[in-house]
Amino acid sequence: MLIRVEPDSATPLFEQIAASVRAEVLAGRLHPGDRLPAARDLAAGIDVNVHTALRAYQQLRDEGLIELRRGRGAVVSASAGPLAELADEIAALVRRGAELGLTPATLAAIIKEMAS
């Protein structure tokens, strides 16, 4: 698993970490049941504060992509499996939205509204 962060980016580091994990799931490189590095190891490996790594993991947990288990760490959840299957459809939706002049944020808001 490859997690990269750009310290000079305007995007917060925890969001960059979460986005990297999401990308790994979408690409099919992470599967349900796969263990992620311990937050402490992740933080040391990419030279960020451990609380930054924990915040990224908490965000992914809140999204339902990972489960945080005491003593076992962060594990990709079963609900992440279908995400990889939807990757092509999601990419097509983003491309179509761009053709219509919609930003990803607008698409996300529309999806969120439709899911409610």
N, C-alpha and C positions, 0 to 999 in steps of 0.2 A: 504494500500500500504506500502510495506516494502522497505526502501532505506537504504542500508548499505554502509559504506565506511571504508577502512582500511588506516588510516593515515600513516602507515609505508610502504605501497605499493609503488612501482616505478610508478604505473599508477596514473596520475594526478587525484585529487579529483573530478573535474568536469566530467571527463570521467567515473569515477566510478558511479557517480550519474546518468549520462545519460544511462550507461549500466544497472543500476538497473531499471530504468523506462522502457527501452526496454524489459528487462526480464519480467516485469510485463505485458506488452502488449503481448509478445509471449506466456506467460502462460495463457492468457485469463482473468487475474485479473483486467486489465484496458481495458475499452471499449471506442469507439468513444463517445465523449460528456462528459466523466468523467473529473472532475476538479482535477488538481494537487494542492498540497499545494502552497500557496503564497511563492515566493522565500525567503522572510524574515522568514516565519514560518519554511520552510524546513531547511534553514541555521541554525536557532536556535535549531531545533530538532536534527540535526546531528553534531552540533558544528563546522560549517564551516563558512567562510566569505560569506556574502550575494552575493558578486560578483561571487563567485565560483558557487553558485546555479544558478545565472542568466546566467552564461556562459554555464552551462549544459543545461538549458532550451533553450538557443539560438542555441546550437548544435542540439538539438532535433527538434527545429523549422526548422532549415536548412535542416534536413533530412526529413521533412514533417510529423513527428510523432505527433507533437503538434502544436497548434496555440496559439500565445500569443495575448490576447485581452485586450485592455486598459479597466480597470475597472472590468474585469471579470477574469483576470489572465490566467494561462496556462490550456488549455483544450486539451484532446486527440483528434486528428483530425480524420475525417472520413476515411482518407487513411490508418489509422493504423488498421482498422478492418480486412482487408485481410491478414495482417501480421500474426495475430493469426491463421488464417486458413492455412497459409503456414508453420507453425512451424514444423510440422512433416516432410514435404518435405525438409525444410532447414536443419533440423537435419540429415536426410538421406544423403543429399549432403555433409555436413561436415564430416560425418562418412566415406563416400565413398572417399572423398578427402584425409582423413587421411590414409585410406588403400593404396592409391596411393602415399603416401608420400608428399602430398601437405599441406602447412600450411594454416591456416585461412586467413592470409594476401594475400597469392597467390590466393586463391579462390575468395576473395573480389576483387582483381585486375582483375581477369578473368571476373567476373560478371560485373564489372564496364566497362570493355572494350566491352563486348557483348551488354551492354545496350546503348552504344554510337552510 
